Structures are given as structure tokens and as C-alpha cells.
């Protein structure tokens, strides 16, 4: 996570318009506390830190939220309230959180959201190699050849998709695990093979599963789930 400021001393200089000498004196006198403990001169401050001087809070700790949300079909993955059926109105969460990645309007299922900028960047930067799992229903019976083609890769938008894990579930439905996120990838793959996607649901992102969430419901991620996301490289 990026520090809020370069150091505790610089925070005091900026916040109270002190000189470096005055800020240093306050810190050495143990009057400036970070999360209830005396600060160090060059200690980086994080958004989740509470800082105080002589008992007066100068910055409250920011509370981070990490949500798993069952995005309904028909909802746009945008926070722009000028766009109909936007995520802000559908989610109705009291704190502004941001979707990590996208799920197209005609698709449903798991969407992760957070107001923690560091984990947001980390997941986005690793998105192209992390597993995402989907259940897909198409308009006509599947064949072994189609399942094999989906697994080995299909050329779309001038490039061949990466190999994927694919399992047929019934005559019209298959499960697919991707490690890349091309625009409308599954729909384009199916179209190239002569199929139309009727239903597409994302059920897992890395180790976070949709589980028992119902359409439109959300839950806070557990500590282990958050830790797993933070460990992504």
C-alpha cells in the first residue's frame, strides 16, 4: 500500500503548517501518536492509521470494505449514476466502493468491490493470470468437438485465447475456467463456434466464490479471503 505521506514528520508539517524542527520536537516528545503509539520520525502513515496530537485526533482511521456481490443481469458495471441500471443504485452500499474488473451487462454473478486502493491495483494488475470461473448456457446442444475447442483456445479479435479448463455439465451448459479477461471473451468464443450464449454466470474469482449469495445480495469478505487477495502478485 502506498504511504499516505512520506513520513509522520511530513504529515505534521503539512497538516499543521509546522517547520521540520517543530514537527520533530513534537514526535521526539512522544506527543504525536499513531494508533495510540508514539510515532517515529520517518514512519510512513497508511490510510487505515489513526493519528493524534496531545489527545486530539488529526486523522481518523479509514475503514476498508471488501465485498463479494452477486451482480444481477441487466446491471451495468459502472458507478456513473447518469447511466441507467448503474451499480451504485443497484448495490445501495453506504460507502463508495469500486468494482474490481468488469462483468458485462448481460452477464450475472460474482463481482468484487472495495475502497482499498492498494488491493484494487494489485488485483487489476494480476487479472490477466488469475482464475475466473463461469457457468455458461448456450442455445443448442454442445458437442465434444466444441468443448475441446473451447479448452484448447479459439481465435477471437485476431488472437487465440489461452487454454482453459472446460467441463460439460449438461446438453446445453458448460463450466469454464479462464486465466485471461478479454472483452466479452466467452461470448465471442461461443459465437465463433456457432453458438449464442443465453446465460453466463461468474461463480468464482481466484479463491473467492459466489457461494450461497442470491441475485442482488452482497457480503463482506472474510479475513482469509482478504489476505489471499492481498497476497496476489
N, C-alpha and C positions, 0 to 999 in steps of 0.2 A: 504493500500500500504506500502511496506517496505521502510524505510528511505534509502536515497542514502548513507548517512554516519550517524554515531551515533549523530553528532551534527554539528552546524555551526563552532564551535571551532575546532573540529576534522577535518572538511573539510579544514580549513586553514592550520592546522598543516601538513596534508597530501599533499595538493596541493602546498604549498609554502615552505614546509620543515621548518616551524617555531617551536619554542618552545610553550608549552601551555601558558606560560606567555606572549609571544609576540602576540599570536593569541587573547588572552583575552583582551589585551590592544587595539588592533585594533577594536574589537567588542564593547568594552565599549566606545571607542571614536566615535562610530557610523560611522566608515569608511567602514564597511562591510555591504552591503545591500543584502537583499533577496527580489526579485520582487519590487525593488525600496524602500523598507522599512528597517530601521536599524534592524539587526539581533539580536536575543537573544543568549546567550551563549550556551544553550543546545537545541536550536531549531533544530528539525530534518529537513533535506533537502530532498525534493522529486525530482524525475526526471524532473517534469514539472516546477521546480523553476529556475529562472534566478538569478545568484549571481554575485556580482561585488565588487571590492575594489577600492576606490578612483576613481570611474567612469570607471574603466577598467573591462570589463566582463571576469570573470573567468570560468563561465559555462553558456552556453545558455540554454534556456528552451527547453525541449524536447517536440515536438508536437506529441500528440497521435491521432491515427486514429482508427475508429471503422466502419467496413464495413459489409454491407449485400451484398452477391454475389450470383448470380444465376449460380451455377456450372453446366456446360454442362455435359451431358452424355459422357463418354469416357475420362474424365479428372481425373487423379489420385490426391488424396488429399495429395500431398507432395510438398515440396519446393526444393527437390533434382533435380537439372537440368540435372543430368545424366540419370534420368528416363524419358522415352518418355511421352509426353502428361502431363507434370507436371503442377502444379498450378501456379508456378512462371511465366512461359511463357504465360499461358492462361489468367491470371489476368492482367499482364503487368501494375502493380501499381508502381509508382516511389519510394515508401518507402517499406522496407521489413516488411510485416505483416504476422502473423501466424494464421493458421486455428484453430478455437476452436472446437475440436472434429473432426470427420471424416464423409465423405459421400462416399460410395464405388463407384468404377469407373463406374459401370453400372447404377448408380442412378444419378438423377439430382435434382436441387432445391437449397434451401436456405443453405448457409454456412456463418458463421460469422468469421471474421478475425480481428485481432488487433495487435498493437505493445505495448500495455499496459499490462505488465506482471501481474499486480495485478488482473485486471479483468479477464485475461486469466485463472489464477489459480482458481479464485472464481467460474467461470462458470464450469470449468472442475470438480472441487470438488463437485459441486451441480448437475452435469449432470445426475446422476442416479435417481434424483427425480423431474426433471423439464420436463414439457410437450414438446413434439415434435410431430408435426402433418404431416401426409403424405397422398398423394393420390396414390392409387395403382391399376393398371390394370393387370388382370390375363388372362390366356389362355383359360378358359372355364367358362360357366355360374356359378355364385355364387348361393348358397342355403342358406336358413335361418339357417340351421344347421352349416354351415361353418362360417357364420357371428357370430353366438352365440359362437362357439369355439374360434374364434379369440378374442372375447371380454372377455371370461372367462379365457383364458390362454391355451397355447399349450406347451407341454413338448419338449424342444429342448436342446441339449448339456447337458443332464442329469438334467435339471431343468425346472420347469414350469414358463412360463412368467407371469408377473404381469397382473392383469385385465386391459383392455384397453377400450377406447370408440371407437366403430366401427359403421359406418353408410354406408349402401349400397347406391351407387349413381346411378348405372345402372346395367345392366345384368352382366357386367364384371369388374366393378370398385367399389372400396370402399374407404372410408376415415377412417383413424385410428389415434388415439392419444395415444402415448406411454409415459410412465414415467420411462423408462429404456432404455439402449443403448447397448444391447448385439450385438456381431459381426454378421452382416447380419441378424438381428433378423426377420424382416418381411419376407425376402426371405425364411428363414429356417421354419418359421411358416407356410407359404403357402405350401412349399414343403411337410411338414409333413401331411398336409391336402389334398395332391394330386394335388396341383396347381403349375404352373410355373408363376413367376412374369415377365410380359412383359415390364411394365413401372412402375417406382417408383419415385415419386417426393416429396421432403420435402417442405412444404409450410409455416411452422411456427416453431420457436424455442422460447419457453416461450411466450413473448408478441411481439416478432419481427416477422413480416410477410413478405413473399416473395412479396406480393402485385403485382404491375404492372411491376416489373423487367422482362426484356426479357432475354433469354438464353445468358449467357456471360456478362451481364451487372452487374455493382455494384453501390452502393450508400453509402454515409456516413450516419451513424445512426443519428437520431435527438437527441437533448438533453434529452428528456423524455425517449427515448429508452435506451440511455446510462445509465441514472440514474436508470432505472429499472433493468438493468443488474448488476449495482454496488450494488444494494440492496439485491441481492440474498444471501442466507445464506446456 
